[in-house]
Amino acid sequence: MFVLPVVWLLTAAGIYIAALRCGMKALKWALAALFTGPLLLPLFNSHKRLLLSRVRGRNAVLFRP
């Protein structure tokens, strides 16, 4: 019973920090994470990749092993 709210808050804090590091609107993503919890992670990751490809250009390589 106590675990679910803690997971929700930790997810919101983690997404807030990740959004700050990526130069995104951190407060907007943290509020969205408070309402949706861990379900927001795939949307956040795809938005981060789209933002990165928009900044670097479509033909840039995003990953080099």
N, CA, C and O atoms as a printed pandas DataFrame, in Angstrom:
     atom_number atom_name residue_name chain_id  residue_number  x_coord  y_coord  z_coord
0              1         N          MET        A               1    0.810   -1.181    0.000
1              2        CA          MET        A               1    0.000    0.000    0.000
2              3         C          MET        A               1    0.864    1.259    0.000
3              4         O          MET        A               1    0.532    2.251   -0.649
4              5         N          PHE        A               2    1.947    1.208    0.718
5              6        CA          PHE        A               2    2.836    2.358    0.826
6              7         C          PHE        A               2    3.837    2.420   -0.329
7              8         O          PHE        A               2    4.405    3.476   -0.606
8              9         N          VAL        A               3    4.048    1.297   -0.993
9             10        CA          VAL        A               3    5.074    1.206   -2.031
10            11         C          VAL        A               3    4.681    1.979   -3.283
11            12         O          VAL        A               3    5.529    2.633   -3.890
12            13         N          LEU        A               4    3.428    1.919   -3.677
13            14        CA          LEU        A               4    2.985    2.564   -4.912
14            15         C          LEU        A               4    3.183    4.088   -4.910
15            16         O          LEU        A               4    3.703    4.617   -5.892
16            17         N          PRO        A               5    2.796    4.809   -3.862
17            18        CA          PRO        A               5    3.073    6.261   -3.867
18            19         C          PRO        A               5    4.565    6.595   -3.856
19            20         O          PRO        A               5    4.985    7.597   -4.435
20            21         N          VAL        A               6    5.350    5.763   -3.204
21            22        CA          VAL        A               6    6.793    6.001   -3.176
22            23         C          VAL        A               6    7.384    5.813   -4.573
23            24         O          VAL        A               6    8.237    6.592   -5.000
24            25         N          VAL        A               7    6.934    4.786   -5.278
25            26        CA          VAL        A               7    7.408    4.562   -6.652
26            27         C          VAL        A               7    6.994    5.714   -7.550
27            28         O          VAL        A               7    7.770    6.149   -8.401
28            29         N          TRP        A               8    5.775    6.211   -7.366
29            30        CA          TRP        A               8    5.280    7.339   -8.160
30            31         C          TRP        A               8    6.151    8.573   -7.922
31            32         O          TRP        A               8    6.540    9.245   -8.877
32            33         N          LEU        A               9    6.460    8.875   -6.666
33            34        CA          LEU        A               9    7.279   10.055   -6.348
34            35         C          LEU        A               9    8.717    9.904   -6.827
35            36         O          LEU        A               9    9.308   10.864   -7.320
36            37         N          LEU        A              10    9.280    8.716   -6.690
37            38        CA          LEU        A              10   10.651    8.498   -7.158
38            39         C          LEU        A              10   10.738    8.583   -8.676
39            40         O          LEU        A              10   11.733    9.068   -9.214
40            41         N          THR        A              11    9.715    8.119   -9.361
41            42        CA          THR        A              11    9.680    8.238  -10.818
42            43         C          THR        A              11    9.598    9.700  -11.237
43            44         O          THR        A              11   10.280   10.125  -12.169
44            45         N          ALA        A              12    8.766   10.464  -10.548
45            46        CA          ALA        A              12    8.644   11.897  -10.864
46            47         C          ALA        A              12    9.959   12.620  -10.609
47            48         O          ALA        A              12   10.358   13.472  -11.403
48            49         N          ALA        A              13   10.632   12.295   -9.525
49            50        CA          ALA        A              13   11.918   12.927   -9.228
50            51         C          ALA        A              13   12.977   12.535  -10.257
51            52         O          ALA        A              13   13.769   13.371  -10.691
52            53         N          GLY        A              14   12.985   11.268  -10.641
53            54        CA          GLY        A              14   13.954   10.817  -11.634
54            55         C          GLY        A              14   13.729   11.450  -13.001
55            56         O          GLY        A              14   14.684   11.823  -13.682
56            57         N          ILE        A              15   12.471   11.572  -13.402
57            58        CA          ILE        A              15   12.176   12.202  -14.688
58            59         C          ILE        A              15   12.488   13.690  -14.627
59            60         O          ILE        A              15   12.941   14.262  -15.618
60            61         N          TYR        A              16   12.257   14.320  -13.497
61            62        CA          TYR        A              16   12.605   15.739  -13.344
62            63         C          TYR        A              16   14.105   15.956  -13.539
63            64         O          TYR        A              16   14.520   16.876  -14.244
64            65         N          ILE        A              17   14.904   15.110  -12.918
65            66        CA          ILE        A              17   16.358   15.236  -13.036
66            67         C          ILE        A              17   16.813   14.930  -14.464
67            68         O          ILE        A              17   17.675   15.625  -15.003
68            69         N          ALA        A              18   16.242   13.900  -15.073
69            70        CA          ALA        A              18   16.607   13.551  -16.447
70            71         C          ALA        A              18   16.220   14.661  -17.423
71            72         O          ALA        A              18   16.964   14.947  -18.361
72            73         N          ALA        A              19   15.070   15.283  -17.210
73            74        CA          ALA        A              19   14.650   16.379  -18.079
74            75         C          ALA        A              19   15.555   17.593  -17.901
75            76         O          ALA        A              19   15.858   18.280  -18.877
76            77         N          LEU        A              20   15.986   17.865  -16.691
77            78        CA          LEU        A              20   16.927   18.965  -16.466
78            79         C          LEU        A              20   18.247   18.713  -17.189
79            80         O          LEU        A              20   18.814   19.621  -17.796
80            81         N          ARG        A              21   18.730   17.474  -17.121
81            82        CA          ARG        A              21   20.000   17.141  -17.759
82            83         C          ARG        A              21   19.920   17.210  -19.276
83            84         O          ARG        A              21   20.924   17.477  -19.936
84            85         N          CYS        A              22   18.724   16.969  -19.845
85            86        CA          CYS        A              22   18.559   16.963  -21.293
86            87         C          CYS        A              22   18.135   18.314  -21.849
87            88         O          CYS        A              22   18.033   18.474  -23.065
88            89         N          GLY        A              23   17.887   19.280  -20.987
89            90        CA          GLY        A              23   17.492   20.606  -21.453
90            91         C          GLY        A              23   16.030   20.690  -21.843
91            92         O          GLY        A              23   15.656   21.522  -22.669
92            93         N          MET        A              24   15.200   19.839  -21.261
93            94        CA          MET        A              24   13.777   19.843  -21.552
94            95         C          MET        A              24   13.045   20.608  -20.446
95            96         O          MET        A              24   13.657   21.004  -19.454
96            97         N          LYS        A              25   11.742   20.813  -20.615
97            98        CA          LYS        A              25   10.949   21.487  -19.592
98            99         C          LYS        A              25   10.718   20.516  -18.439
99           100         O          LYS        A              25    9.859   19.638  -18.508
100          101         N          ALA        A              26   11.501   20.692  -17.383
101          102        CA          ALA        A              26   11.539   19.706  -16.311
102          103         C          ALA        A              26   10.250   19.684  -15.492
103          104         O          ALA        A              26    9.773   18.609  -15.130
104          105         N          LEU        A              27    9.687   20.835  -15.197
105          106        CA          LEU        A              27    8.495   20.876  -14.361
106          107         C          LEU        A              27    7.305   20.226  -15.058
107          108         O          LEU        A              27    6.501   19.546  -14.420
108          109         N          LYS        A              28    7.195   20.438  -16.365
109          110        CA          LYS        A              28    6.110   19.820  -17.125
110          111         C          LYS        A              28    6.213   18.299  -17.084
111          112         O          LYS        A              28    5.206   17.615  -16.901
112          113         N          TRP        A              29    7.414   17.769  -17.253
113          114        CA          TRP        A              29    7.597   16.321  -17.249
114          115         C          TRP        A              29    7.413   15.744  -15.849
115          116         O          TRP        A              29    6.901   14.634  -15.701
116          117         N          ALA        A              30    7.822   16.480  -14.826
117          118        CA          ALA        A              30    7.643   15.989  -13.458
118          119         C          ALA        A              30    6.163   15.943  -13.088
119          120         O          ALA        A              30    5.726   14.993  -12.438
120          121         N          LEU        A              31    5.390   16.939  -13.484
121          122        CA          LEU        A              31    3.956   16.920  -13.207
122          123         C          LEU        A              31    3.263   15.788  -13.966
123          124         O          LEU        A              31    2.365   15.133  -13.437
124          125         N          ALA        A              32    3.685   15.568  -15.202
125          126        CA          ALA        A              32    3.118   14.455  -15.959
126          127         C          ALA        A              32    3.466   13.121  -15.309
127          128         O          ALA        A              32    2.650   12.199  -15.311
128          129         N          ALA        A              33    4.655   13.013  -14.760
129          130        CA          ALA        A              33    5.071   11.771  -14.097
130          131         C          ALA        A              33    4.319   11.566  -12.786
131          132         O          ALA        A              33    4.081   10.428  -12.382
132          133         N          LEU        A              34    3.946   12.652  -12.120
133          134        CA          LEU        A              34    3.153   12.500  -10.904
134          135         C          LEU        A              34    1.783   11.896  -11.197
135          136         O          LEU        A              34    1.248   11.139  -10.387
136          137         N          PHE        A              35    1.223   12.228  -12.346
137          138        CA          PHE        A              35   -0.107   11.725  -12.680
138          139         C          PHE        A              35   -0.072   10.341  -13.318
139          140         O          PHE        A              35   -1.000    9.555  -13.129
140          141         N          THR        A              36    0.977   10.030  -14.067
141          142        CA          THR        A              36    1.008    8.750  -14.778
142          143         C          THR        A              36    1.999    7.748  -14.192
143          144         O          THR        A              36    1.878    6.548  -14.439
144          145         N          GLY        A              37    2.960    8.213  -13.434
145          146        CA          GLY        A              37    3.925    7.310  -12.811
146          147         C          GLY        A              37    4.891    6.720  -13.822
147          148         O          GLY        A              37    5.283    7.402  -14.770
148          149         N          PRO        A              38    5.280    5.472  -13.639
149          150        CA          PRO        A              38    6.256    4.831  -14.532
150          151         C          PRO        A              38    5.751    4.612  -15.955
151          152         O          PRO        A              38    6.540    4.286  -16.842
152          153         N          LEU        A              39    4.453    4.785  -16.186
153          154        CA          LEU        A              39    3.914    4.630  -17.539
154          155         C          LEU        A              39    4.414    5.725  -18.478
155          156         O          LEU        A              39    4.292    5.590  -19.696
156          157         N          LEU        A              40    4.964    6.786  -17.945
157          158        CA          LEU        A              40    5.442    7.909  -18.748
158          159         C          LEU        A              40    6.841    7.671  -19.321
159          160         O          LEU        A              40    7.249    8.382  -20.240
160          161         N          LEU        A              41    7.568    6.711  -18.815
161          162        CA          LEU        A              41    8.959    6.507  -19.231
162          163         C          LEU        A              41    9.138    6.264  -20.732
163          164         O          LEU        A              41   10.041    6.870  -21.311
164          165         N          PRO        A              42    8.344    5.422  -21.403
165          166        CA          PRO        A              42    8.528    5.277  -22.852
166          167         C          PRO        A              42    8.267    6.571  -23.626
167          168         O          PRO        A              42    8.979    6.876  -24.583
168          169         N          LEU        A              43    7.256    7.324  -23.219
169          170        CA          LEU        A              43    6.967    8.597  -23.869
170          171         C          LEU        A              43    8.103    9.588  -23.651
171          172         O          LEU        A              43    8.473   10.319  -24.570
172          173         N          PHE        A              44    8.655    9.619  -22.454
173          174        CA          PHE        A              44    9.763   10.518  -22.160
174          175         C          PHE        A              44   10.991   10.167  -22.994
175          176         O          PHE        A              44   11.642   11.055  -23.544
176          177         N          ASN        A              45   11.311    8.875  -23.090
177          178        CA          ASN        A              45   12.478    8.461  -23.859
178          179         C          ASN        A              45   12.321    8.763  -25.341
179          180         O          ASN        A              45   13.277    9.185  -25.992
180          181         N          SER        A              46   11.133    8.554  -25.879
181          182        CA          SER        A              46   10.933    8.850  -27.299
182          183         C          SER        A              46   10.970   10.348  -27.555
183          184         O          SER        A              46   11.484   10.782  -28.586
184          185         N          HIS        A              47   10.438   11.142  -26.641
185          186        CA          HIS        A              47   10.495   12.599  -26.811
186          187         C          HIS        A              47   11.931   13.091  -26.719
187          188         O          HIS        A              47   12.321   14.011  -27.439
188          189         N          LYS        A              48   12.713   12.490  -25.844
189          190        CA          LYS        A              48   14.120   12.868  -25.713
190          191         C          LYS        A              48   14.898   12.542  -26.987
191          192         O          LYS        A              48   15.733   13.335  -27.421
192          193         N          ARG        A              49   14.627   11.376  -27.592
193          194        CA          ARG        A              49   15.291   11.006  -28.849
194          195         C          ARG        A              49   14.882   11.924  -29.993
195          196         O          ARG        A              49   15.720   12.299  -30.813
196          197         N          LEU        A              50   13.599   12.294  -30.059
197          198        CA          LEU        A              50   13.143   13.218  -31.096
198          199         C          LEU        A              50   13.788   14.582  -30.942
199          200         O          LEU        A              50   14.185   15.199  -31.932
200          201         N          LEU        A              51   13.896   15.056  -29.716
201          202        CA          LEU        A              51   14.542   16.345  -29.466
202          203         C          LEU        A              51   16.012   16.299  -29.860
203          204         O          LEU        A              51   16.530   17.247  -30.450
204          205         N          LEU        A              52   16.684   15.201  -29.536
205          206        CA          LEU        A              52   18.091   15.051  -29.885
206          207         C          LEU        A              52   18.294   15.000  -31.391
207          208         O          LEU        A              52   19.225   15.612  -31.915
208          209         N          SER        A              53   17.424   14.270  -32.092
209          210        CA          SER        A              53   17.566   14.204  -33.548
210          211         C          SER        A              53   17.215   15.528  -34.201
211          212         O          SER        A              53   17.767   15.851  -35.253
212          213         N          ARG        A              54   16.315   16.306  -33.612
213          214        CA          ARG        A              54   15.988   17.622  -34.145
214          215         C          ARG        A              54   17.159   18.590  -33.980
215          216         O          ARG        A              54   17.414   19.418  -34.855
216          217         N          VAL        A              55   17.859   18.483  -32.871
217          218        CA          VAL        A              55   18.990   19.377  -32.614
218          219         C          VAL        A              55   20.185   19.016  -33.484
219          220         O          VAL        A              55   20.826   19.900  -34.052
220          221         N          ARG        A              56   20.489   17.735  -33.593
221          222        CA          ARG        A              56   21.669   17.294  -34.344
222          223         C          ARG        A              56   21.435   17.171  -35.837
223          224         O          ARG        A              56   22.389   17.214  -36.612
224          225         N          GLY        A              57   20.215   17.022  -36.249
225          226        CA          GLY        A              57   19.909   16.826  -37.658
226          227         C          GLY        A              57   19.504   15.390  -37.923
227          228         O          GLY        A              57   19.803   14.497  -37.131
228          229         N          ARG        A              58   18.832   15.171  -39.027
229          230        CA          ARG        A              58   18.295   13.829  -39.309
230          231         C          ARG        A              58   19.365   12.835  -39.727
231          232         O          ARG        A              58   19.199   11.638  -39.489
232          233         N          ASN        A              59   20.442   13.275  -40.332
233          234        CA          ASN        A              59   21.450   12.350  -40.837
234          235         C          ASN        A              59   22.580   12.084  -39.850
235          236         O          ASN        A              59   23.511   11.346  -40.168
236          237         N          ALA        A              60   22.515   12.666  -38.673
237          238        CA          ALA        A              60   23.578   12.467  -37.685
238          239         C          ALA        A              60   23.444   11.097  -37.025
239          240         O          ALA        A              60   22.338   10.583  -36.861
240          241         N          VAL        A              61   24.564   10.520  -36.653
241          242        CA          VAL        A              61   24.565    9.232  -35.963
242          243         C          VAL        A              61   24.389    9.498  -34.479
243          244         O          VAL        A              61   25.167   10.252  -33.893
244          245         N          LEU        A              62   23.374    8.888  -33.852
245          246        CA          LEU        A              62   23.103    9.131  -32.439
246          247         C          LEU        A              62   23.829    8.156  -31.536
247          248         O          LEU        A              62   24.053    8.453  -30.362
248          249         N          PHE        A              63   24.204    6.989  -32.064
249          250        CA          PHE        A              63   24.833    5.975  -31.238
250          251         C          PHE        A              63   26.034    5.388  -31.959
251          252         O          PHE        A              63   25.925    4.927  -33.096
252          253         N          ARG        A              64   27.165    5.408  -31.298
253          254        CA          ARG        A              64   28.375    4.781  -31.836
254          255         C          ARG        A              64   28.923    3.842  -30.785
255          256         O          ARG        A              64   29.273    4.276  -29.687
256          257         N          PRO        A              65   29.003    2.558  -31.105
257          258        CA          PRO        A              65   29.498    1.603  -30.101
258          259         C          PRO        A              65   30.982    1.746  -29.834
259          260         O          PRO        A              65   31.535    1.012  -29.016
